[in-house]
């Protein structure tokens, strides 16, 4: 008897890593449902797109219907993310960063994880950042939301142990996408390299992956040096 077709949901796949990984999954024979604020131009029978903002009130319903249309969810990848420099006269952009990077992921887990637990199998991957250990004066919303995301996902991974469901936190440094802002982007990796890392995560289901490794070591050292002193 042939193995059933694997089904995945990718959230935040209008461009960048999310779009490239969606294409990789389709090429590998997966059925995929994508959710993002914009269309992405993919038009194949094994793909269904749902245009929705992860911060909108109807996002959980749209996500739930997308999963139900697939019939099962073996894999869910949360790739949605934003980040803006801080403007002390208007902190709305920092608030939205938390809503997209952290709460969007939490709302996604609320929909897909119970279905995975009921099936006794499933894999949730969240794209965090090596900035999750830094105190950032330039973009506190980005670093803070990624810190919350990493902590939540790793805690969820521990809570799901023994239920057949794995959670992987992927901490990337600079990746060559529109999110890589700033004049200095050390050790930046290509989108293709990021996709290969995610593909390996799908095969091996680790709890935590930090890439590139040298950048992970550097950010850990910087986190210690830049941590505010208590007086």
C-alpha contacts under 8 A as a table, 3 or more apart, distances in Angstrom:
res1	aa1	res2	aa2	distance
5	X	29	X	7.36
5	X	30	X	6.29
5	X	31	X	6.92
6	X	29	X	7.64
6	X	30	X	5.15
6	X	31	X	6.29
6	X	73	X	7.86
6	X	74	X	6.27
7	X	30	X	5.66
7	X	31	X	4.78
7	X	32	X	5.82
7	X	70	X	6.61
7	X	72	X	6.35
7	X	73	X	5.31
7	X	74	X	5.42
7	X	75	X	6.59
8	X	30	X	6.88
8	X	31	X	6.27
8	X	32	X	4.82
8	X	33	X	6.39
8	X	73	X	5.63
8	X	74	X	5.84
8	X	75	X	4.58
8	X	76	X	5.60
8	X	77	X	7.76
9	X	32	X	5.66
9	X	33	X	4.83
9	X	34	X	5.82
9	X	35	X	7.75
9	X	67	X	7.34
9	X	73	X	6.97
9	X	75	X	6.30
9	X	76	X	4.67
9	X	77	X	6.27
10	X	13	X	6.40
10	X	18	X	6.78
10	X	22	X	6.76
10	X	32	X	7.23
10	X	33	X	6.41
10	X	34	X	4.92
10	X	35	X	6.41
10	X	76	X	5.84
10	X	77	X	4.79
10	X	78	X	6.16
10	X	79	X	7.06
11	X	18	X	7.24
11	X	34	X	5.87
11	X	35	X	4.80
11	X	36	X	6.11
11	X	76	X	7.75
11	X	77	X	6.17
11	X	78	X	4.95
11	X	79	X	5.65
11	X	80	X	6.02
12	X	15	X	7.73
12	X	18	X	5.74
12	X	19	X	7.74
12	X	34	X	7.46
12	X	35	X	5.97
12	X	36	X	4.74
12	X	37	X	7.62
12	X	78	X	6.70
12	X	79	X	4.98
12	X	80	X	4.05
12	X	81	X	7.47
13	X	16	X	7.16
13	X	17	X	7.31
13	X	18	X	4.02
13	X	19	X	4.25
13	X	20	X	7.83
13	X	22	X	7.01
13	X	34	X	6.37
13	X	35	X	6.62
13	X	36	X	5.78
13	X	40	X	7.17
13	X	79	X	6.98
13	X	80	X	7.39
14	X	18	X	6.96
14	X	19	X	5.58
14	X	36	X	5.85
14	X	37	X	7.23
14	X	38	X	5.80
14	X	39	X	6.05
14	X	40	X	4.68
15	X	18	X	6.19
15	X	19	X	4.76
15	X	20	X	7.29
15	X	40	X	6.95
16	X	19	X	5.58
16	X	20	X	6.31
16	X	177	X	5.61
16	X	178	X	7.43
16	X	191	X	7.04
17	X	20	X	5.14
17	X	21	X	5.91
17	X	79	X	7.18
17	X	177	X	7.71
17	X	191	X	5.92
17	X	194	X	7.01
17	X	195	X	6.77
18	X	21	X	5.27
18	X	22	X	6.11
18	X	79	X	5.45
18	X	80	X	7.61
19	X	22	X	5.09
19	X	23	X	6.41
19	X	40	X	7.33
20	X	23	X	5.23
20	X	24	X	6.36
20	X	191	X	7.31
20	X	192	X	7.57
20	X	195	X	6.85
21	X	24	X	4.84
21	X	25	X	6.18
21	X	195	X	5.55
21	X	198	X	7.73
22	X	25	X	5.21
22	X	26	X	6.29
22	X	32	X	7.21
22	X	34	X	7.71
23	X	26	X	5.14
23	X	27	X	6.11
24	X	27	X	5.07
24	X	28	X	6.20
24	X	195	X	7.61
25	X	28	X	5.01
25	X	29	X	6.48
25	X	30	X	5.39
25	X	31	X	7.79
25	X	32	X	7.45
26	X	29	X	5.18
26	X	30	X	5.03
26	X	31	X	6.47
26	X	32	X	6.87
26	X	46	X	7.18
26	X	47	X	7.60
27	X	30	X	7.39
30	X	46	X	7.39
31	X	46	X	4.86
31	X	47	X	6.05
31	X	70	X	7.58
32	X	46	X	6.39
32	X	47	X	5.00
32	X	48	X	6.54
32	X	70	X	7.82
33	X	47	X	5.83
33	X	48	X	4.84
33	X	49	X	5.82
33	X	50	X	7.47
33	X	66	X	6.37
33	X	67	X	7.54
33	X	70	X	7.36
34	X	47	X	7.54
34	X	48	X	6.31
34	X	49	X	4.83
34	X	50	X	6.08
35	X	49	X	6.04
35	X	50	X	4.84
35	X	51	X	5.78
35	X	52	X	6.28
35	X	63	X	7.58
36	X	39	X	7.19
36	X	50	X	6.75
36	X	51	X	5.30
36	X	52	X	5.47
36	X	53	X	6.22
36	X	54	X	7.60
36	X	80	X	7.89
37	X	51	X	5.22
37	X	52	X	4.95
37	X	53	X	5.04
38	X	51	X	5.85
38	X	52	X	7.69
39	X	49	X	7.24
39	X	51	X	6.61
42	X	47	X	7.36
43	X	47	X	6.90
44	X	47	X	5.59
45	X	48	X	7.80
50	X	62	X	7.47
50	X	66	X	7.53
52	X	56	X	7.36
52	X	59	X	6.40
52	X	62	X	7.55
53	X	56	X	5.41
53	X	59	X	6.62
54	X	59	X	5.56
54	X	100	X	6.44
54	X	104	X	5.33
55	X	59	X	6.91
55	X	99	X	6.28
55	X	100	X	6.30
55	X	103	X	7.92
55	X	104	X	6.28
56	X	59	X	5.47
57	X	60	X	7.39
58	X	61	X	5.38
58	X	62	X	6.25
59	X	62	X	5.11
59	X	63	X	6.04
60	X	63	X	5.08
60	X	64	X	5.99
60	X	107	X	6.73
60	X	108	X	7.00
60	X	111	X	6.53
61	X	64	X	5.03
61	X	65	X	6.17
62	X	65	X	5.22
62	X	66	X	6.17
63	X	66	X	5.03
63	X	67	X	6.28
63	X	108	X	7.60
63	X	111	X	7.28
64	X	67	X	5.18
64	X	68	X	6.17
64	X	111	X	6.28
64	X	112	X	7.64
65	X	68	X	4.94
65	X	69	X	6.08
66	X	69	X	5.18
66	X	70	X	6.47
67	X	70	X	5.13
67	X	71	X	6.33
67	X	72	X	6.35
67	X	73	X	6.31
67	X	112	X	7.86
68	X	71	X	4.94
68	X	72	X	6.80
70	X	73	X	7.09
73	X	76	X	6.99
73	X	112	X	7.47
73	X	115	X	7.72
73	X	116	X	7.00
73	X	122	X	6.85
74	X	116	X	7.46
74	X	121	X	7.01
74	X	122	X	4.66
74	X	123	X	6.19
75	X	122	X	5.81
75	X	123	X	4.79
75	X	124	X	5.87
75	X	125	X	7.71
76	X	112	X	7.54
76	X	123	X	6.35
76	X	124	X	4.85
76	X	125	X	6.20
77	X	124	X	5.97
77	X	125	X	4.71
77	X	126	X	5.91
77	X	127	X	7.76
78	X	105	X	6.35
78	X	108	X	7.74
78	X	124	X	7.80
78	X	125	X	6.20
78	X	126	X	4.81
78	X	127	X	6.21
79	X	126	X	6.52
79	X	127	X	5.44
80	X	100	X	6.86
80	X	101	X	6.60
80	X	104	X	7.95
80	X	127	X	7.91
81	X	97	X	7.59
81	X	100	X	6.08
81	X	101	X	5.01
82	X	97	X	5.84
82	X	100	X	6.92
82	X	101	X	6.69
82	X	142	X	7.37
82	X	179	X	7.10
83	X	94	X	7.78
83	X	97	X	5.98
83	X	139	X	7.07
83	X	141	X	7.21
83	X	142	X	5.19
83	X	179	X	7.30
84	X	93	X	6.60
84	X	94	X	7.06
84	X	97	X	7.65
84	X	139	X	6.18
84	X	141	X	7.82
84	X	142	X	7.29
85	X	138	X	5.49
85	X	139	X	4.75
86	X	91	X	6.94
86	X	93	X	7.64
86	X	94	X	6.82
86	X	137	X	7.72
86	X	138	X	5.80
86	X	139	X	5.29
86	X	140	X	6.97
86	X	141	X	7.72
87	X	90	X	5.38
87	X	91	X	6.01
88	X	91	X	6.04
90	X	93	X	7.42
91	X	94	X	5.32
91	X	95	X	6.53
92	X	95	X	5.02
92	X	96	X	6.25
93	X	96	X	5.10
93	X	97	X	6.18
94	X	97	X	5.01
94	X	98	X	6.63
94	X	139	X	7.83
94	X	140	X	7.39
94	X	141	X	4.68
94	X	142	X	7.39
95	X	98	X	5.35
95	X	99	X	6.41
95	X	141	X	7.01
96	X	99	X	4.83
96	X	100	X	6.16
97	X	100	X	5.31
97	X	101	X	5.82
97	X	102	X	7.86
97	X	141	X	5.89
97	X	142	X	6.25
97	X	145	X	7.00
98	X	101	X	5.32
98	X	102	X	5.26
98	X	103	X	6.45
98	X	141	X	6.32
98	X	142	X	7.34
98	X	144	X	7.81
98	X	145	X	5.09
99	X	102	X	5.86
99	X	103	X	4.82
99	X	104	X	5.98
100	X	103	X	5.99
100	X	104	X	4.88
100	X	105	X	7.43
101	X	104	X	6.06
101	X	105	X	6.54
101	X	142	X	7.79
101	X	145	X	5.94
101	X	146	X	6.72
101	X	149	X	7.23
102	X	105	X	5.33
102	X	106	X	6.30
102	X	145	X	5.49
102	X	146	X	6.90
102	X	148	X	6.55
102	X	149	X	5.28
103	X	106	X	4.84
103	X	107	X	6.01
104	X	107	X	5.18
104	X	108	X	6.14
105	X	108	X	4.96
105	X	109	X	6.24
105	X	126	X	7.46
105	X	149	X	7.55
106	X	109	X	5.16
106	X	110	X	6.26
107	X	110	X	5.01
107	X	111	X	6.64
108	X	111	X	5.40
108	X	112	X	6.31
109	X	112	X	5.22
109	X	113	X	5.23
109	X	124	X	7.88
110	X	113	X	6.05
110	X	114	X	6.97
111	X	114	X	6.60
111	X	115	X	7.29
112	X	115	X	5.35
112	X	116	X	6.33
113	X	116	X	4.97
113	X	117	X	6.12
113	X	122	X	7.91
113	X	124	X	7.80
113	X	165	X	7.98
114	X	117	X	5.01
114	X	118	X	6.12
115	X	118	X	5.12
115	X	119	X	6.30
116	X	119	X	5.04
116	X	120	X	5.99
116	X	121	X	5.43
116	X	122	X	5.06
116	X	123	X	7.88
116	X	165	X	6.50
117	X	120	X	4.89
117	X	121	X	6.43
117	X	122	X	7.56
117	X	163	X	6.13
117	X	164	X	7.04
117	X	165	X	6.47
118	X	121	X	7.97
119	X	122	X	7.74
120	X	163	X	5.96
120	X	164	X	4.94
120	X	165	X	6.67
121	X	163	X	7.43
121	X	164	X	4.67
121	X	165	X	4.99
121	X	166	X	7.99
122	X	164	X	6.89
122	X	165	X	4.76
122	X	166	X	6.41
123	X	165	X	5.71
123	X	166	X	4.83
123	X	167	X	5.74
123	X	168	X	7.63
123	X	202	X	7.75
123	X	205	X	7.36
124	X	165	X	7.87
124	X	166	X	6.37
124	X	167	X	4.74
124	X	168	X	6.26
125	X	167	X	5.82
125	X	168	X	4.73
125	X	169	X	6.05
125	X	170	X	7.19
126	X	149	X	7.99
126	X	153	X	7.30
126	X	167	X	7.87
126	X	168	X	6.39
126	X	169	X	5.23
126	X	170	X	6.17
127	X	169	X	6.34
127	X	170	X	5.01
127	X	171	X	6.35
127	X	172	X	7.42
128	X	132	X	7.40
128	X	146	X	5.51
128	X	147	X	8.00
128	X	149	X	6.55
128	X	150	X	6.18
128	X	169	X	6.52
128	X	170	X	5.60
128	X	171	X	4.76
128	X	172	X	6.62
129	X	132	X	5.67
129	X	143	X	7.99
129	X	146	X	6.10
129	X	170	X	7.20
129	X	171	X	4.16
129	X	172	X	4.79
129	X	173	X	6.04
130	X	133	X	6.76
130	X	171	X	5.13
130	X	172	X	5.60
130	X	173	X	5.29
130	X	210	X	7.10
130	X	215	X	7.84
130	X	216	X	6.23
130	X	219	X	6.69
131	X	134	X	5.24
131	X	142	X	7.93
131	X	143	X	5.28
131	X	146	X	7.00
131	X	147	X	7.58
131	X	173	X	7.47
131	X	219	X	7.23
132	X	143	X	5.17
132	X	144	X	6.63
132	X	145	X	7.67
132	X	146	X	4.90
132	X	147	X	4.03
132	X	148	X	7.74
132	X	150	X	7.09
133	X	143	X	7.40
133	X	147	X	6.37
133	X	219	X	7.27
133	X	220	X	6.88
133	X	223	X	5.82
134	X	143	X	6.39
134	X	219	X	7.20
134	X	222	X	7.26
134	X	223	X	4.96
134	X	226	X	7.49
134	X	227	X	7.63
135	X	140	X	6.92
135	X	143	X	6.80
135	X	144	X	7.74
135	X	223	X	7.06
135	X	226	X	6.87
135	X	227	X	6.50
136	X	139	X	5.50
136	X	140	X	4.90
136	X	143	X	6.24
137	X	140	X	5.70
139	X	142	X	5.51
139	X	143	X	6.58
140	X	143	X	5.32
140	X	144	X	5.71
141	X	144	X	5.13
141	X	145	X	5.79
142	X	145	X	5.31
142	X	146	X	6.16
143	X	146	X	5.26
143	X	147	X	6.13
144	X	147	X	5.05
144	X	148	X	6.32
145	X	148	X	5.09
145	X	149	X	6.11
146	X	149	X	4.83
146	X	150	X	6.07
147	X	150	X	5.33
147	X	151	X	6.24
148	X	151	X	5.21
148	X	152	X	6.01
149	X	152	X	5.14
149	X	153	X	6.06
150	X	153	X	5.31
150	X	154	X	6.12
150	X	169	X	6.27
151	X	154	X	5.38
151	X	155	X	6.07
152	X	155	X	5.16
152	X	156	X	6.03
153	X	156	X	4.96
153	X	157	X	6.09
153	X	167	X	6.64
153	X	168	X	7.25
153	X	169	X	6.24
154	X	157	X	4.95
154	X	158	X	6.44
154	X	167	X	7.24
154	X	168	X	7.52
154	X	169	X	6.74
154	X	207	X	6.95
154	X	208	X	7.68
155	X	158	X	5.18
155	X	159	X	6.28
156	X	159	X	4.94
156	X	160	X	6.12
156	X	167	X	7.05
157	X	160	X	5.28
157	X	161	X	6.42
157	X	166	X	6.09
157	X	167	X	4.87
157	X	168	X	7.38
157	X	207	X	6.87
158	X	161	X	5.34
160	X	163	X	5.44
160	X	164	X	7.40
160	X	165	X	6.03
160	X	166	X	6.94
161	X	164	X	7.01
161	X	165	X	7.07
161	X	166	X	7.38
162	X	165	X	7.69
166	X	205	X	6.50
166	X	206	X	7.93
166	X	207	X	7.41
167	X	205	X	7.38
167	X	206	X	7.68
167	X	207	X	6.00
168	X	201	X	7.47
168	X	205	X	6.44
168	X	206	X	5.75
168	X	207	X	4.47
168	X	208	X	5.58
168	X	209	X	7.47
169	X	207	X	6.13
169	X	208	X	4.85
169	X	209	X	6.31
170	X	208	X	6.01
170	X	209	X	4.85
170	X	210	X	6.02
170	X	211	X	7.92
171	X	208	X	7.68
171	X	209	X	6.04
171	X	210	X	4.59
171	X	211	X	6.34
172	X	175	X	7.22
172	X	210	X	6.00
172	X	211	X	5.16
172	X	212	X	6.96
173	X	187	X	7.75
173	X	188	X	6.89
173	X	189	X	7.94
173	X	211	X	6.35
173	X	212	X	6.57
173	X	215	X	6.69
173	X	216	X	7.54
174	X	180	X	5.81
174	X	185	X	6.21
174	X	186	X	7.15
174	X	187	X	6.93
174	X	188	X	4.58
174	X	189	X	6.41
175	X	179	X	7.73
175	X	180	X	6.20
175	X	188	X	5.30
175	X	189	X	4.93
175	X	190	X	5.74
175	X	191	X	6.25
175	X	194	X	7.36
176	X	179	X	7.81
176	X	180	X	6.17
176	X	188	X	6.46
176	X	189	X	6.19
176	X	190	X	5.21
176	X	191	X	6.00
177	X	180	X	5.62
177	X	191	X	7.20
178	X	181	X	6.98
180	X	185	X	7.20
181	X	185	X	7.66
182	X	185	X	6.83
185	X	188	X	5.95
187	X	212	X	7.30
187	X	215	X	6.83
189	X	193	X	6.31
189	X	194	X	7.04
189	X	212	X	7.71
190	X	193	X	5.15
190	X	194	X	6.42
191	X	194	X	4.99
191	X	195	X	6.18
192	X	195	X	5.06
192	X	196	X	6.34
193	X	196	X	5.12
193	X	197	X	6.37
194	X	197	X	5.11
194	X	198	X	6.34
195	X	198	X	5.07
195	X	199	X	6.09
196	X	199	X	4.99
196	X	200	X	6.26
197	X	200	X	5.20
197	X	201	X	6.33
198	X	201	X	4.88
198	X	202	X	6.34
199	X	202	X	5.15
199	X	203	X	6.59
200	X	203	X	5.12
200	X	204	X	6.15
200	X	205	X	7.99
201	X	204	X	5.19
201	X	205	X	5.04
201	X	206	X	6.26
202	X	205	X	5.57
206	X	209	X	6.99
210	X	213	X	6.19
210	X	216	X	6.18
211	X	214	X	7.74
211	X	215	X	7.00
211	X	216	X	6.47
212	X	215	X	5.35
212	X	216	X	6.31
213	X	216	X	4.98
213	X	217	X	6.38
214	X	217	X	5.17
214	X	218	X	6.24
215	X	218	X	4.92
215	X	219	X	6.11
216	X	219	X	5.27
216	X	220	X	6.23
217	X	220	X	5.18
217	X	221	X	6.39
218	X	221	X	5.17
218	X	222	X	6.17
219	X	222	X	4.87
219	X	223	X	5.94
220	X	223	X	5.12
220	X	224	X	6.63
221	X	224	X	5.36
221	X	225	X	6.45
222	X	225	X	5.00
222	X	226	X	5.88
223	X	226	X	5.34
223	X	227	X	5.86
224	X	227	X	5.54
